[in-house]
Amino acid sequence: MNQPNAQSDDALSQPAQDELAIDCPRPSGFVLQKIDVPVALDVLDSFLKEDEAEQHETFEYLKRVLDETREAHGERPVA
């Protein structure tokens, strides 16, 4: 039996997933919380004060592992 392409009124009354408020629970159970932006920026800035060689080594490791994971799923490497 063919299903109509139109949405029901119930579907129209529900907001799209990307329209939900940031602190609204998702069907997955995951809840995004508001963050303190200045504190988050301070944390990110603090990363720049760390050992540059360690940063490079960590980036290369993460990139390699990401590429391996992407390859295992038939996706292209990061580049």
VOBA-1610 file (N, C-alpha, C; in pm, whole numbers, padded with zeros to 5 digits, always signed):
BEGIN
Met+00083-00117+00000Met+00000+00000+00000Met+00088+00124+00000Asn+00056+00222-00081Asn+00135+00344-00090Asn+00112+00433+00032Gln+00221+00490+00079Gln+00213+00583+00190Gln+00216+00725+00136Pro+00133+00816+00187Pro+00136+00955+00139Pro+00266+01021+00179Asn+00307+01119+00099Asn+00429+01193+00128Asn+00405+01309+00225Ala+00280+01338+00255Ala+00248+01448+00344Ala+00272+01408+00489Gln+00311+01506+00569Gln+00331+01481+00711Gln+00201+01503+00786Ser+00184+01432+00895Ser+00065+01452+00977Ser+00077+01582+01055Asp-00035+01627+01111Asp-00033+01747+01193Asp+00058+01730+01314Asp+00067+01607+01367Asp+00155+01582+01481Asp+00300+01609+01445Ala+00340+01568+01325Ala+00478+01589+01282Ala+00507+01737+01267Leu+00408+01814+01224Leu+00429+01958+01206Leu+00438+02031+01338Ser+00375+01978+01443Ser+00378+02045+01573Ser+00509+02021+01647Gln+00585+01921+01606Gln+00714+01891+01669Gln+00824+01970+01600Pro+00910+02039+01676Pro+01020+02112+01612Pro+01120+02015+01549Ala+01186+02062+01445Ala+01292+01982+01384Ala+01402+01963+01487Gln+01480+01855+01473Gln+01585+01822+01571Gln+01681+01939+01590Asp+01716+02008+01481Asp+01813+02118+01493Asp+01749+02246+01545Glu+01618+02245+01569Glu+01549+02362+01621Glu+01525+02353+01771Leu+01562+02242+01833Leu+01540+02226+01976Leu+01631+02320+02054Ala+01584+02363+02170Ala+01666+02448+02256Ala+01792+02373+02295Ile+01898+02445+02322Ile+02028+02383+02349Ile+02022+02293+02472Asp+01942+02327+02573Asp+01937+02248+02694Asp+01818+02153+02699Cys+01756+02128+02586Cys+01641+02039+02577Cys+01689+01895+02557Pro+01632+01799+02631Pro+01673+01660+02611Pro+01640+01611+02470Arg+01730+01537+02412Arg+01711+01480+02278Arg+01658+01338+02292Pro+01599+01284+02185Pro+01553+01145+02190Pro+01666+01049+02226Ser+01790+01086+02195Ser+01904+01001+02227Ser+01937+01002+02375Gly+01882+01101+02447Gly+01915+01115+02588Gly+02027+01214+02612Phe+02094+01257+02506Phe+02205+01352+02517Phe+02150+01492+02537Val+02205+01566+02631Val+02160+01702+02656Val+02279+01796+02640Leu+02263+01896+02555Leu+02365+01998+02540Leu+02344+02103+02649Gln+02449+02136+02718Gln+02441+02237+02822Gln+02504+02366+02773Lys+02454+02477+02821Lys+02515+02605+02788Lys+02654+02608+02853Ile+02746+02675+02786Ile+02882+02683+02840Ile+02917+02828+02872Asp+03013+02844+02959Asp+03067+02975+02992Asp+03173+03005+02886Val+03137+03084+02788Val+03224+03108+02672Val+03360+03166+02713Pro+03368+03268+02797Pro+03500+03320+02834Pro+03590+03213+02898Val+03532+03128+02982Val+03611+03022+03046Val+03658+02922+02940Ala+03570+02886+02847Ala+03607+02792+02741Ala+03719+02850+02656Leu+03711+02978+02624Leu+03817+03042+02544Leu+03949+03045+02621Asp+03942+03069+02751Asp+04065+03067+02833Asp+04130+02929+02830Val+04048+02824+02838Val+04102+02687+02832Val+04168+02664+02697Leu+04101+02702+02588Leu+04160+02683+02455Leu+04288+02764+02440Asp+04290+02887+02490Asp+04411+02969+02484Asp+04524+02905+02563Ser+04491+02840+02674Ser+04596+02778+02756Ser+04666+02666+02680Phe+04594+02602+02586Phe+04658+02497+02506Phe+04774+02551+02425Leu+04765+02677+02383Leu+04871+02737+02302Leu+04998+02760+02382Lys+04987+02761+02514Lys+05103+02785+02600Lys+05178+02656+02632Glu+05125+02544+02586Glu+05187+02414+02613Glu+05304+02389+02518Asp+05371+02279+02539Asp+05487+02239+02461Asp+05451+02219+02314Glu+05514+02295+02226Glu+05482+02291+02083Glu+05513+02154+02022Ala+05621+02092+02064Ala+05655+01959+02012Ala+05549+01857+02051Glu+05501+01866+02175Glu+05397+01775+02220Glu+05267+01798+02143Gln+05236+01924+02115Gln+05116+01956+02036Gln+05125+01892+01898His+05240+01904+01835His+05260+01848+01701His+05248+01695+01706Glu+05312+01635+01804Glu+05307+01489+01818Glu+05163+01442+01841Thr+05090+01512+01927Thr+04951+01476+01955Thr+04865+01490+01831Phe+04883+01600+01757Phe+04806+01620+01634Phe+04833+01507+01535Glu+04960+01473+01514Glu+04994+01368+01419Glu+04933+01234+01460Tyr+04935+01205+01590Tyr+04875+01081+01640Tyr+04724+01080+01613Leu+04655+01190+01651Leu+04511+01197+01632Leu+04473+01189+01485Lys+04551+01255+01400Lys+04524+01251+01256Lys+04541+01109+01203Arg+04646+01040+01246Arg+04671+00902+01200Arg+04557+00810+01242Val+04515+00821+01369Val+04408+00736+01419Val+04277+00768+01348Leu+04250+00895+01324Leu+04129+00933+01252Leu+04132+00879+01110Asp+04247+00889+01043Asp+04259+00835+00908Asp+04236+00683+00906Glu+04291+00613+01006Glu+04272+00468+01014Glu+04123+00434+01031Thr+04056+00509+01116Thr+03914+00486+01139Thr+03834+00516+01013Arg+03865+00627+00947Arg+03793+00663+00825Arg+03816+00558+00718Glu+03940+00510+00704Glu+03972+00407+00605Glu+03894+00279+00633Ala+03883+00243+00760Ala+03811+00121+00797Ala+03663+00130+00761His+03611+00253+00748His+03470+00273+00713His+03454+00316+00568Gly+03562+00299+00489Gly+03554+00329+00347Gly+03550+00476+00313Glu+03597+00560+00402Glu+03598+00705+00379Glu+03739+00751+00346Arg+03749+00869+00289Arg+03880+00922+00250Arg+03955+00972+00373Pro+04090+00973+00366Pro+04168+01025+00479Pro+04150+01177+00493Val+04191+01229+00607Val+04173+01370+00636Val+04251+01460+00540Ala+04365+01423+00497Ala+04450+01500+00404Ala+04558+01577+00474
//
